[in-house]
Amino acid sequence: MGKLMRVNMSALRVTTEDSGKYQGLGGRGLSSTIIAKEVPPACDPLRGLNKLVIAPGVLSGTSAANSGRLSVGCKSPLTGGIKESNVGGNTSQKIARLGFSGL
């Protein structure tokens, strides 16, 4: 893994970039770090400055047992803090095999 896909819904643009400073992070670690660093603490969770981060786990895309975990995180509208959800399945394996650390 090593790329981040950024989807800007306001400009209707998709870009990819090297994961750089987020290299080695995956899943909950990546989603929480991006939200903490890139989302202003006082932003409204239901407005345009919030980000939805979809990140496969660190071992996704490998043959490791139970490695198909996908984390989805954003700023919570209920608490205003960072909230993350986790799900299993093939989606994280496919995202990781495409070379993406997160969307």
N, C-alpha and C positions, 0 to 999 in steps of 0.2 A: 504494500500500500504506500501511497506517497502523494496523491493528488486530492485537492478539495474542489468540488464543483459548487460554484456559487450561482444561485438563481435569483435574479433581481426582478421581482414581479412588477415593480413600478416602471422600470425601463424595458421590460420584456426581453431581458438579455441573460444568456447563460455563459459563464466563463469558467475556466479551470485554472488552477494555480498549484504550484508545489506546496506541500503541507508545511514546509519550512519550520517555523517555530513550534508547530504542533506535531512535528515528527515523533513517532513512537507512542503517541496517545491514540486511544481508540475507545469506542463505546461511551460509557458514562464520563470518563476522564476528558475525552475530546469535546463532547457536547457541553459539559459544565464549564470547561476552560474557555471555549468560544463565547458562550453566553456571558460569562463573567468579564471577559476582556472587551467584547465588541458591542454589548447592549448597555446603553446608559442606565444606571440604577433607578433613575426617576421616570423612565419612559413608561407609558401606558402599555400594558401587556397586549391589549387588543388593537394597537395602532401600528403604524408602519415601521417603527424603529426596532420592534421585537424581531427575533430571528428564531426560526425553527430549524434545529440541527438534527440530521439523521446520520448516525454513525455506526458502522459495523464494529463488532468487538475486535480486539487486537489479534486474536487467533482466527477470526473469520477468513474464509478462503483457503484455509489449510485443511489437512486431513485429521486434525485433532478432534477427539470425541467431544460432543456437545459444544462445538465452537460456533454454531450458527446463531449468534445473539446479535440483536439490533437494538440500539438505544435511540430514543427520540426525546429531545430536550428543548425547552424554551422557558421564558419567564412566565411564571404562573399567574393567571388572572385572579385566582382565589387568594393566594398568599403574597404575591409580589416577589417571591423568591425564585430560585432556579428549581424547576421540576423536571424530572426525567422518568421516562417509562421504558420498559425493556420487553422485548418479544423475541421468540425463537422462530426458526424457519429457514427457508432457502434464500430469502431476499438478501440477508446480510452476506451470505456466501457469494451471491452473484455480484453484488456491489463491490465486494473486496476483490474478486477475481478480475473485475474490470480495472482495478488499480486505484480505486477511490478510498480514501480514509474517511470521508464524510461528504454529505450534501448539505 
